Amino acid sequence: MGRRLAASAVTLLGVAFIVVALGRLLPGDPARVIAGLQASEREVDRIRDQLGLDQSLFTQFGVFLGQLVQGDMGVSARTGAPVVSEILARLPFTVELAVLGTTLGAVLGILLGVTAATHRGRWPDHVLSSLAVMGVSTPVYWLGLLLIIVFSVNLQWLPAAGAENLSSLILPTFTLGVFSVALVSRMTRANMLEVLGQDYVRAAEAKGVGDRVVVYKHALRNAFIPVLTVIGLQFGNLLGGAVLTESVFGWPGIGRLLVDSIFSRDLPMVQGIVFTYAVMFIVVNIITDLLYTVVDPRVRLYD
């Protein structure tokens, strides 16, 4: 675990350097874009100095790391508010979507995957496998727009945008969860088919153990480690995938904030959000590794 934490720290340093380099990679002059076309050169120079764009890349990197140690990511060039406070205000909305989407993908994906595996070669397997391929292949933004047209515009059952009540969660959660359901079900099916052919499963069946116990207690538990890996990765992916979903549904998370900040060339906000995504993804991966020992006590994490 010590080596894993050290590798995570090195990864975060690399991400921090890339984040700082964003200011040089963006087309045009960020200071000019923020100040506006009618701004004077003095105003542009002031903003450039405020953002540190007149300093060398390594100097900016050192300043950025120093601010991170103090829990500071700078000030938004668009709103003038601290970047950390704006991210913390929006972060719960993004995490909420990611948790619900991951939960939907895990529960429904495992059930569908087990059903497909236990009906191998029969019509439930063919139908569920086809639906899984469709789910993996469907673009998130297209599915979101389709759901809005059907359930918000035509049927008027659910709100099309915003986060006013619990019903506002249904469409974006389903949009995010479809890909997870499809991916988890495919992984569950593949691992279940491998485990169901093992000798200990056949021995349990020969002893007269019930089918439900054999499938869920013996087979699924031993096939769950790869599935857990996919679920953990999907949670991290949903945090990033929420960018499109939040934009489509007008969800007030950090994904939508990132899009708005990119269009307005709010460099400090873009840097803060990208770094926050990296931190969350690494934390999720570490938690997933720790859960391996809970699912299977034979797994040990060594330094």
Secondary structure, 3 states (H helix, E strand, C coil): CHHHHHHHHHHHHHHHHHHHHHHHHCCCCHHHHHHCCCCCHHHHHHHHHHHCCCCCHHHHHHHHHHHHHCCCCCECCCCCCEHHHHHHHHHHHHHHHHHHHHHHHHHHHHHHHHHHHHCCCCHHHHHHHHHHHHHHHCCHHHHHHHHHHHHHHHCCCCCCCCCCCHHHHHHHHHHHHHHHHHHHHHHHHHHHHHHHCCHHHHHHHHCCCCHHHHHHHHHHHHCHHHHHHHHHHHHHHHHHHHHHHHHHHCCCCHHHHHHHHHHCCCHHHHHHHHHHHHHHHHHHHHHHHHHHHHHCCCCCCCC
